[in-house]
Amino acid sequence: MPAAAPRLDVRLLAALGRFDRGTPPIAEVNRRIGVLAQELRLPRPSYEQVRVAVHAHRRLGRFPSAGEVLLDVAARSRPPEALVEAVIYRTDRRPKPK
């Protein structure tokens, strides 16, 4: 049985924004994320994890890139914690818990 990650690594979530432009099938995004995980020597995420992340990405819109957030942090228009938050979710449009 291949190893599977319990959750998506921050680097994979950041790459998700580049791989998913709203048009490729989720299976293709999953394949690309899996290849990147192998290159980074990370456990391959499950299809379900990628599917949930892609749906959130498409629902919330584009995640800001790490470079955009780093620039904002350097300009002191965002706190340093915003880098992690921006990679995981768009903080201004986070879905409300059910």
N, C-alpha and C positions, 0 to 999 in steps of 0.2 A: 504494500500500500504506500503510495507516495506521501511525502510530508505535506501538510497543509497548514497555512498560517491561521492562528486564531482570529486575527484581525489584520486589516491592511496597514502596511508600513507607511509612514508619512511620505516617503519618497515615491511610493507607488501611487498614493493619492494625488500627489502633485503631478505625476505623469498622466494620470487619468484625464486631466483637463486638456492635455495635448493630444491624447489618443482619441478622445470622444469629442467630436465636433458636431454631434447631433445626428449624423448620417450613418456612420458604420453600425452594423449589427452589434449587439452586446457580445455575441460570441467572438467577433473579431477583436473587440476591445479586450476581452478576457485573454485571448491568445497573445496579444501584444504585451499586456501586463505580465503574463506568465513568462514570456521571454525576458522581459526586463528584470523580473524577480530572479531568474536564473543568472543573469549577468551580474546582478548585485549580490548573488549568493544568499538570497532570502528564500524562505519557503514560498512555494507557489500558492497564491490565495485561491480560495474555492470560487467556483463559478457564482454561487449565491452571493458571496461577499462583493464580488465585482458587479453583479447585477444590481444589488441594492445601491452601491456607490454610484453607478451610472445613472440609475433612476433619480437619485438625489441631485446629481450634477445637472441633469437635464431639467429637473423641476426648479432648481434654484438659480440656474443660469451658470455663467462661467465663473470658475474659481479664480481669484486673482493669482497671478503667477508669484512665485517666491521672489523674483526680482522686483516686481511691483511693490510687494509688501516690504522687502528689505529697503527699497528706496524711501518708502514712507517712514520706516523706522529710523533710517539715517537722518531724514528731515524732521524727525520728532513729531510727525503728524499721526503716528500710531505707536502704541506701546510695543515692546519687544515680543510680548506674548501673542500679539496679533499674527505673527508668522505661523505659529502652530495652529491657531484658530482658523486662519484663512485657508490653510491647506486642508483642514478637516471639513469645515463648513464655512459658508458665508455667514458671518455673525449677524449681519443686519437682516437676513431673511431666513433664519433658522426655523425649521418646521416646529410647530408646537406639539408637545407630547400628547398622546391620546389618553 
